[in-house]
Amino acid sequence: MEPWLFERVELADNLYRVSRPGRSLGSKALVPDEVVRRWVNGVADQLENNVPLAKGRNVHYVCLLGWKADGKREIADFYNARGPQDGDDPETLRKPLWQAFLNAVAQGRLVFEVHHFASTDHEALPTGYSEKVSREIFRLAKTGCPVLVGCSAACMRTGEVLDTLERMSE
């Protein structure tokens, strides 16, 4: 299995920190669909070991992927998919949105609902952004479905959001 980060966050039984598919290939590598398929199956395996997957195998994915500091798009430039703000040329517009792509790759094993909060890798989140994302995570966690939160490595941006979430829950 490809190494990637998947860990339960102690703030809620159904909250998980997760790195992006293909993270181990490096920050410049194109990610083959098969690597994304292995990521989806790995997430499904982990979830099945931790929580019952009810409600149609639905998973909320709070996705912080947006851009690299050099302007590359973290989804459209590395996957056969695009983020909601990546439709800036005809070739990119032909790619499915990240949620549709993940669901096609998952083939029903999981049903992703992506909540996209685009941000820039290696840059601090704008003022108030972490609070906005945290409020959405609180709302989603109440549904009982698993909630994945992640950026590229699931460290900096994800960590900032989860730190804010922890402060808000105190």
N, C-alpha and C positions, 0 to 999 in steps of 0.2 A: 504494500500500500504506500502511496506517495505520502511523505511527511507534510502535515499541515496542522494548524492549530485548531482544536475544537475542545473547548472546556466549558463546564457549567459555571455560571456566575452565581455566587451565593446569595445574591439579592432576591432571586426568585427561582423556584424549582424548574421553571420552563424557560430560563434565560441562558443563552450560550454565546460565547465569544468565538468567532470563526474567521480564519484567514481566507483569502480568495483562492479559488481553484488555480492550481499551477504555480502558486507562489514559490515553490521550491525550484522552479525552472529558472528563476532570476527575474530581475526587473525589466529586462528587454526582450524576453522570449515570447514568441507567439504561442498561445496555449491551444493545443489540439482538442477537439471535441471529446476524444476518449479520456483525456485527463479530467475534463469537467465531469464526465460520466462517472469516473472513479470517485471524484470529490462528492458528487451527489449520493452515490451509493455508500460512501464512508459516512456522510452525515446521517443518512437513513439508518445505517447499522448502529451508529452511536445513539441516535434518538431511540431506536427500538430497545436498546439496552438500558436507557434511562427513564423514559416516560412512555406511557401508552399513547400510540398515535391514533387518536380518535378524530372525529370531525373531518372525515374525508382525507386524512393524511396531510392536512394543511399545515404549512410552516410559514410563519412571518419572517421575512429577511429584511432587516434594517440595514441597507447597503449604503456605505459611505464612499464608495468608489466614485471618482470623478476625473481628476487629472493628475498627471505627474507634474513636477515643478517645471519641466521643460515644455509643457503644453500638450504632451501626448495624452490621449484619452485612455483612461484605465480600463475601459470595456471595449470600445470600438477599435482601438489600435492593437488589442491583444487577443480578442475573441471573435468568433463568428456571430457576434451580437453587438448591440449598441445600448448605451445609456439613454435616458430620456432627453438629454441635452446634446446628444452626439449627432443629430441629423443635419450635418452641415454640408453634405455633398451627396450626389445621387448614389454612389457606391455604398456609402454608409447607410443611407435611407433604405436600401434593399435588405439590410440585415434586420433580423427580428430584435425587438426590445429584450433586454436582459431577462425579464420575467418569462416571456414567451420562450426564449431560448432554454432557460433552465428547466422549464416544464416539459419542453420537447425532449430534452436529454434525459430527464427523470422518468419518462415513459410511465407516469402514474405512480411510481414508487413513493414520491412526495409531490405535493402540490404547493409550489412557491407562490406567495404573495409578496412581491418586492415593494418595500417602502423606501424610495430612493432619496437620499440626502447627499447630493454630490458635494465633494470637498476636494481639496488639493493635498496630495501626499507630501509629507515633510513640512507642512505649514500648519500653524495654529488655526483652529477653527475660529470663524468670526464671532464677535461678542454676541451672546445670546443663542448661538447655534446649538451648543450642547444642551441647553435647557429645552429648546424646541424639540430636539431629537429625543431627549429623555422623557418628555411628556408623552410623546408618541409610543415609546417603549412601555411606559406604565400602562397606557391604554391597551396596547396589544397583549401585554402579559395577562391582563384580566380576562382575555378570551379563552384562556386555558390551552391554547395551541402553543407549540414551541416557538420561541422568538430567537432568531440568530441575529447577532450584531457584528458587523465586520467591515474592515477596510482592506488594505492589501495584506499587511502582516498581522492585523488585529492587535496592534500595539499602540501607536501614537494617537491616531484619531479615535479609534475604538476605546482606548484607555481613557482619553479625555472625556468621552461621552459617559463611560461607565463610572468614572470618578464623580461626574456631575450627578448621575443617577443615584449614586450612593449618598451624596450630600443631600439631595432632594428627598430621599426616603427616610432620613433621620428625624 
